[in-house]
Amino acid sequence: MSHKIFQARHKVRGFECDYYGHVNNAIYLNYLEFARSEALEEAGLLLKDLKAAGTIVVLKEITLRYKFPAVFGDILRIETRLKSYGRTSGVFFQQIFRENDDKLIAEAEVVWVVVNPEMRPMRIPEHIISPFLGEKSGEPS
């Protein structure tokens, strides 16, 4: 089955850059978090609503690969899609591209788990997975 790609855009700000003029490595985690939040919101999954229903999505692991530096003023497109999922966990695949030339800047695999309020893994509810299933326009490289 194909998986839907969610897109978010961000303009690199000066304070996000390091001494060399590149986006600081740690800032990419913020970009990825921002894009995942945007994807969840677009999918109709607000974290406050999930929590109120006793369903909490927590991150377990992020593997981030840097490919090319982003610099001040770059417009970045961050793509988020569901790569895989099982009974209690899933993996998002995220890619960051420079908008003007489609240069791949970074990519990440984000492992997440659904837990109950006692922080015990629970079966992923269908309403969390279904918005991420659908058409996609590409595969991870």
C-alpha positions as CSV (number, residue, x, y, z in Angstrom):
1,M,0.0,0.0,0.0
2,S,1.2,3.5,-0.8
3,H,1.9,6.0,2.0
4,K,0.9,9.7,1.9
5,I,3.7,12.4,2.0
6,F,3.1,15.4,4.2
7,Q,5.1,18.6,3.5
8,A,6.1,21.5,5.7
9,R,8.3,24.5,4.8
10,H,10.7,26.5,6.9
11,K,13.0,29.4,6.1
12,V,16.4,29.1,7.8
13,R,17.0,31.9,10.3
14,G,20.3,33.4,11.2
15,F,20.3,32.3,14.8
16,E,19.9,28.7,13.7
17,C,23.4,28.8,12.0
18,D,26.7,27.9,13.5
19,Y,30.2,29.6,13.2
20,Y,30.6,28.3,9.7
21,G,27.3,29.7,8.5
22,H,25.6,26.3,8.3
23,V,22.5,25.3,10.2
24,N,23.7,23.8,13.5
25,N,23.4,20.0,13.6
26,A,21.0,20.1,16.6
27,I,18.6,22.4,14.9
28,Y,17.6,19.7,12.4
29,L,15.9,17.9,15.2
30,N,13.7,21.0,15.6
31,Y,12.9,21.0,11.9
32,L,11.9,17.4,12.0
33,E,9.7,17.9,15.1
34,F,8.0,20.8,13.5
35,A,7.3,18.8,10.3
36,R,5.9,15.8,12.3
37,S,3.7,18.2,14.3
38,E,2.4,19.7,11.1
39,A,1.8,16.3,9.6
40,L,-0.2,15.1,12.6
41,E,-2.2,18.3,12.6
42,E,-3.0,17.9,8.9
43,A,-4.0,14.3,9.6
44,G,-6.4,15.6,12.2
45,L,-4.4,14.1,15.1
46,L,-3.8,16.8,17.7
47,L,-1.6,15.6,20.5
48,K,-3.8,17.2,23.2
49,D,-6.8,15.2,21.9
50,L,-4.8,11.9,21.8
51,K,-3.6,12.5,25.3
52,A,-7.1,13.2,26.5
53,A,-8.2,9.9,25.0
54,G,-5.4,8.1,26.9
55,T,-3.3,7.6,23.8
56,I,0.3,8.9,23.9
57,V,2.7,8.8,21.0
58,V,6.3,8.9,22.2
59,L,9.6,8.8,20.3
60,K,12.0,5.9,20.8
61,E,14.8,6.7,18.4
62,I,15.9,9.1,15.7
63,T,18.5,8.2,13.1
64,L,19.6,11.4,11.3
65,R,21.9,11.5,8.3
66,Y,23.3,14.8,7.2
67,K,23.8,15.1,3.4
68,F,24.4,18.7,2.6
69,P,24.5,21.9,4.7
70,A,21.6,24.4,4.7
71,V,22.4,28.1,5.2
72,F,20.7,31.3,6.2
73,G,17.8,32.2,4.0
74,D,17.4,28.7,2.5
75,I,13.7,27.6,2.2
76,L,13.5,24.0,3.3
77,R,10.8,21.5,2.4
78,I,10.5,18.8,5.0
79,E,8.6,15.7,3.9
80,T,7.2,13.2,6.4
81,R,5.7,9.8,5.6
82,L,4.9,6.6,7.4
83,K,7.6,4.1,6.4
84,S,6.3,1.1,8.4
85,Y,4.3,0.2,11.4
86,G,3.5,-2.8,13.6
87,R,1.2,-3.6,16.5
88,T,2.5,-0.9,18.9
89,S,5.1,1.1,17.0
90,G,5.9,2.7,13.7
91,V,8.6,4.5,11.8
92,F,8.4,7.9,10.1
93,F,10.8,8.6,7.2
94,Q,11.6,12.3,6.9
95,Q,13.6,14.1,4.3
96,I,14.7,17.8,4.2
97,F,15.2,19.4,0.8
98,R,16.4,22.8,-0.2
99,E,13.3,24.1,-2.0
100,N,15.0,26.1,-4.9
101,D,17.0,23.1,-6.3
102,D,15.5,20.1,-4.6
103,K,18.9,19.3,-3.0
104,L,18.6,16.7,-0.3
105,I,19.9,18.2,3.0
106,A,19.2,15.5,5.5
107,E,17.0,12.4,6.1
108,A,15.8,10.7,9.2
109,E,14.1,7.6,10.5
110,V,12.0,8.2,13.5
111,V,10.8,5.3,15.6
112,W,7.7,6.0,17.7
113,V,5.6,3.9,20.1
114,V,2.0,4.3,21.2
115,V,1.6,4.0,25.0
116,N,-1.2,4.4,27.6
117,P,-1.0,6.9,30.5
118,E,1.0,4.4,32.5
119,M,3.6,4.4,29.7
120,R,2.9,0.8,28.7
121,P,2.9,0.0,24.9
122,M,-0.6,-0.3,23.4
123,R,-2.0,-1.3,20.1
124,I,-1.9,1.6,17.6
125,P,-5.5,2.8,17.1
126,E,-6.7,2.7,13.4
127,H,-7.4,6.4,13.4
128,I,-3.7,7.1,14.0
129,I,-2.5,5.0,11.1
130,S,-5.2,5.6,8.5
131,P,-4.4,9.3,7.6
132,F,-0.8,8.3,6.7
133,L,-1.9,5.6,4.2
134,G,-2.6,6.6,0.7
135,E,-0.7,7.8,-2.4
136,K,3.0,8.7,-2.2
137,S,5.3,10.3,-4.6
138,G,8.6,8.6,-3.8
139,E,10.6,6.0,-2.0
140,P,13.4,6.5,0.5
141,S,16.9,6.4,-1.0
